[in-house]
Amino acid sequence: MLSPKNRAYLKGLANHLKPSLNIGKGDIDQTLLEVLDKALEAHELVKVRVLETASSTFEEISDSLCEGTGAQFVGKTGHIITLYRESKKNKTIVLPHK
């Protein structure tokens, strides 16, 4: 679980990032989760854009992505979800102490 201090730190790091994944009409399937998993392993901090055509609610999508990849929800800005998961092989982000 991310502390408020860690969440604020990660939001600051995510400011310059562009969304690396778009979710629209289709359901969240295994292929989408695999792509997100690879992005999280490579970058640790990833933004996902939820298009207005998405068939599920924002909260359902966010929960599904976190459950399917083991990521933690950092925040929501408009239609963009920011997710964080510590990389196993390529750790680059060091969180402040809790």
ZIQUI-V725961 format. One record per residue. N is the residue number from 1. SS is DSSP state (H for helix, E for strand, C for the rest). BURIAL is # if it has 16 or more other C-alpha atoms within 10 Angstrom, else .. D_CENTER is the distance of its C-alpha to the mean C-alpha in whole Angstrom. Layout:
<<N/SS/BURIAL/D_CENTER> <N/SS/BURIAL/D_CENTER>>
//
This chain:
<<1/C/./14> <2/C/./13> <3/C/./16> <4/H/./17> <5/H/./18> <6/H/#/15> <7/H/#/12> <8/H/./15> <9/H/./15> <10/H/#/11> <11/H/#/11> <12/H/./14> <13/H/./13> <14/H/#/10> <15/C/./13> <16/C/./15> <17/C/./12> <18/C/./12> <19/C/./9> <20/C/./10> <21/E/#/9> <22/E/./11> <23/E/#/12> <24/C/./16> <25/C/./19> <26/C/./18> <27/C/./17> <28/C/#/14> <29/C/./16> <30/H/./16> <31/H/./16> <32/H/#/12> <33/H/#/11> <34/H/./13> <35/H/./12> <36/H/#/8> <37/H/#/10> <38/H/./12> <39/H/#/9> <40/H/#/8> <41/H/#/11> <42/H/#/13> <43/H/#/10> <44/C/#/9> <45/E/#/7> <46/E/#/5> <47/E/#/5> <48/E/#/6> <49/E/#/10> <50/E/#/11> <51/C/./15> <52/C/./18> <53/C/./19> <54/C/./17> <55/C/./19> <56/C/#/17> <57/C/./16> <58/H/#/13> <59/H/./13> <60/H/./13> <61/H/#/11> <62/H/#/8> <63/H/./10> <64/H/./11> <65/H/#/7> <66/H/#/7> <67/H/./11> <68/H/#/11> <69/H/#/9> <70/C/./10> <71/C/#/7> <72/E/#/7> <73/E/#/6> <74/E/#/7> <75/E/#/8> <76/E/#/10> <77/E/./12> <78/C/./14> <79/C/./12> <80/E/#/9> <81/E/#/6> <82/E/#/4> <83/E/#/2> <84/E/#/5> <85/C/#/8> <86/C/#/11> <87/C/#/13> <88/C/./16> <89/C/./18> <90/C/./17> <91/C/./16> <92/C/./16> <93/C/./14> <94/C/./17> <95/C/./16> <96/C/./19> <97/C/./21> <98/C/./21>>
//
